Amino acid sequence: MSKHQKKEDLRITKTKIKLSNALIELLKNRSIDTISISNLCDASNISRATFYNNFNSIYDVLNCYLAGLKKQLDDAYAKEKKATSMTLRSSFDFIIRLAVNHLVTNKNNIKAVLKNNTNSNFHNTIATFFTASIKEVLMAHEIEMAVLGISISSLASFLSGGISMLLISFIYDDTNKNKDEFVDECSRIIANIFRLNEVRY
């Protein structure tokens, strides 16, 4: 890649980040359906022409923000994972705690997305992260389909959907639970699921 291409790529990345951040700020006070491209361009001090060079709609900007959030989770998991050196329970605790710690750091932004955006993109983003990491853990601990009677992919999808919904409620509802209590609650739910299937947890 040439120096010119690198500089251009960096400029594109900065533009996308600027638009994404401006959208999140706007979402703190209004619904995404009421935010026009002109509103977003004014808030980010970016021209409409530059906007259309990078995105087609406001929802594209939201998806860009969520893709960045998922990449941060993926990168943190890849850097810190120790799936093969921990018990199954410790592995689940680690995944859930990692997500909680990261998302709580971005709590105000995420609450804005959840409050003023009616689609399910955020849930899908978090569920996709959990599905991949849980599947990896199950495979690392040799939880076979023969033992559970279901596929690893199905179990990972089932668990990730439930954990994602609990996590969204935890972030959005301002419950009295702290992070440790939330992780412990999720772990106990998962433990009971495995216990019902006579899997050592």
N, C-alpha and C positions, 0 to 999 in steps of 0.2 A: 504493500500500500504506500502511495506517495505521501510526501509531507502535506501537499495540498489537500489530498483526500482525507487525511487524518484531521486536519484543521476543519474541514467541512463537516465531517462526522461529529466532531466535538461541538460545532456550532448547532447542528441539528439536535443533538442530545440536550444541549443547554436550552434550546427553544422549547423542546417537548417538556422538560422539567419545569420551565417557567410557566407554561400554559397549564400543566397539571397542578402546580402549586396554587396558581390563581383560581382554578376551578374549585379546588378544595376550600379555599377561603370564601368564595362565593356561596358554596354549599352550606356553610355554617349559618347562613341567614335566609336562604331561599331554596326552593325546589329546583331540581335540575331542569324540569320542564319549562321553567320561567327564565332560564338563563340563555340568552341568545349568543351567537358567535360574536356579535358586536360588543356585548357586555364583557365577554371573556377577553377579547382583544384589547378593550379599553383597560381592563383590570390588570392585564399582563404587559401593557404597553408594546404590543406586537401587532403588526398590520394584518388585515384580513388576507392579503396575498400570501404572507408568510404562514398564516394559519392553514390555508388550503394547500400549501406546499407540503404540509406534514399530516394533516387530518382532514377527514370528510365531515365530521360531526362532533358535537359536544360529547356524545357517548364514546367516541373514539378516544377522546382525551381522558375520560374516566377509565376506560379500559387500559390505557397507557399507564395511568397511576397505579392501577391494581396489578398490572404486569410487573411494575417495578417493585411493588410490595412483595409479591410472590418471589421474585428473584432474590430479594434480601433474605427471605425465609429460607429459600433453597440454599443460598450461599452459606448462611449461618449453620444450617443443618450439615451440609457437606464438610464444613470446617470442623465442627465439634462432635460429629456422630461417633459413637463407639458401640454400635449395635451388637457386635459380636462379643464384646467383653462385658456386657451387662446382662442381668436377668431380664426376662420378658417384661416384668413389671417396671423395672428401672428404665428400660428402653422406652416404654410408653410414657412414663413420667417425664423423661428427658424431652421427648418430642412435644408433649403438651406444654411443659414449662417454657421451652424455647419459644414456641408460638405466643404464649401468653406474655412473656417478658417483652418480646418484640412488638406485639400489637398494642400492648398497654402504653408503650413509649409513644405510639402514634394515636393514642386514644381519641383525642379531640378531632383529629382529621377523619378517623374511621367513624366516629359518631355522626359527623357531618354527612358522610357518604350514606350511612344507614338511615339517617333521619330524612334526608331530602332526595333519596333516589329509590324509586319503587321496584327496580328490577333486582334480580338475584345474583348479579355479577360478583358482589363481594363474597357471598356465601360460596359460590362456585370456586372462587380464587382460593379461599382457605381450605375448602374440601379437597381441591386438587392437590394442594401441598400435603395434607394429612393422608390422603389415599396413597400417594407415592411413598411417603416415609413409613407408613404403617405396613404397607406391602413388603417393603424392604426388611423391616424388623421381623415380620412373620416368617419370611423366607430364611432370614439369618438364623432364626430359632427353630427352623425345620418343623413349623406347624403345617402338617400335611393335610391335604384335602381328605384323605382316608380317615384321619382322626376326627376332624370336625364335621365331615359329611357335606361340606360346601367348599367352593374354591377360595383360594387366598384372595383373589381379586374381589370376589363378592363380599367376603368378610371385611377387607380393607375399606371398600366403598361404604358398607353399612356402618362401621365404626367411625369413619371420617365424617359422614353426614351428621351423626349424633353429636360428636365432639364439636364440630363446626357450629351447630346451632346453640349448644351450651356456651361456647366461647363468645358468640355474638351477643347472647343474652347477658353474659357476664360483663362485657365491655359496654353495652348500650344501656343496661338497666341500672347501673350504679348500685349493685347489690352490696350488702354488708360483708360479703365474703372477701377475704384477701386472696392473693394469688396462690398461696400454699393450700388454702382450703379448697379452692377451685380445682387445682391439680389433684388433690387427694380425692375429691368427690368423683371426678372423671375416672380415676384409677380404680376406685371401689366399684363403679358401674361396670367397667371392663372386666374386673376380677370376677364379678358375679356371672357375667356372660361366659367366660372361660370355664368357670366352675361348673356351670350347668352342662357344659360339654366335656367335662372331665379332662380339661387341659391344665397342666401345671402352670401356674402363674406366679 
